[in-house]
């Protein structure tokens, strides 16, 4: 694979330095990684260093025989999220003296282009990724953003297949002091390859390497004639460490001032990530969400149809400490534009860091959101489209996204702060809505004709605090019109044959393993049609070359034959990338990589055709 490494002009000289001394708890591993510490090709250890290593090994052997029963239990290692932009590592603030594993690595290189280079010429030749192997790169998907901005509409073209995206590669994370000397043992992380997932040797559940071409001044969603504003970007996204990778920890000493991130595809041009260690921080690591119904139920514990119920959320750290005062949440400007407040609270921030399902930084959208859906026995996908106008109405804080008469199930959702603060504040900045203090309560109105049963109320969010970036969710149940608990009948699952060992649904995405509590938030939006879970699941698994089951084998996820028989553009073309000319003539060309077309994509096109899927296994 010629050209995968950085050019010789970019490679740093290998300087042989004395080894830093790790803590005693790490000395047991020192001999195993001695070769790694000098992996840049220096000579063997000199006699002085060899004596030091021998002494440490002897100490380790002595320590291994001691009685550990009286030692205080060390704190659990914390997952660190590392980020590099255009060659510069983003500062990571951490609890002083902590022990960490690497849970997330985001690297991106961005350049502005003077023309619409369909071959990513500017990115390939002038960016931080210029020295990597670009042979084989090709455009594979394209999608417009349906919501326009001040300069027009945005179109994104997505690229894959470059050698650097596909081949196996590794990262080494080295804790170093201000002079670049090791202060502890490095960790070696295998991010695997594009076309094979090896959950016993790969270290991250999610691996996405790609490039994106963005045009930001299109005349219309599907018309970029005359556009002159172009951006080219390369991204590395790996996250959700497998359980075995969480055992590879870094212990930061007081002398650690940065982490040296070395990528095997450019081993002689490492990135430096500054580290600031915080003594006695105000909060603990971890994230918890409490949800409470403030409106009391009737004496029998149920709510009557037609009830308006007030709910309250409390965000906490891992030790249960509040992250905000009771009754309020910080203003939007205190949180989103600056990437979070001092307690780690996060709000929707795609205005500042664009996100795209599967392809770009969706984990960094960080929306705080709530929904109600029910009754549980009727839970199903929602196909009614919610338009932007519903987000801008100053009189409506919670949006009704589904009714039983229209959708077979009732659902409302609300983002926090409310959409008429977040989105209206973006469209009408003169109103000063982003500076307004926010409440931690909201109201859901149960329909007067609601079907009795169990209704699910969920809050999901994300906390970013002292280097840890974690999702969280909480679902509670309320009874409407009956004391008898009802349950959802799910037609897919259970998902844990792949989502395990660190990739569980309780760890990835929103940290929510209750799949009945998804469809309310995941309604199709007029400016983001790919919202429904069935669309996103089809799209992500069909695009992932690491999904190790045949795509045509629907039984890998679907449990019943009936669950694959509702045909629509959204259901079929979120997986298939083409369809016959006869379909093009009748239903139109494919215009969206996610749902196939526009708003009509959720309508059932026929009940007579496609009642079976070849090789579905059902």
PyMOL commands that set and color helices and strands:
alter all, ss='L'
color gray80, all
select helices_A, chain A and resi 8-10+24-37+47-64+121-126+163-166+245-247+332-334+362-364+376-378+389-392+404-407+419-427+429-431+433-435+529-531+533-543+554-556+562-564+569-573+581-587+599-602
alter helices_A, ss='H'
color red, helices_A
select strands_A, chain A and resi 78-85+88-89+92-95+99-113+138-149+152-160+169-176+187-192+204-218+230-241+250-251+258-263+266-278+288-293+308-316+368-374+399-402+410-416+441-445+453-465+468-480
alter strands_A, ss='S'
color yellow, strands_A
deselect
rebuild
show_as cartoon
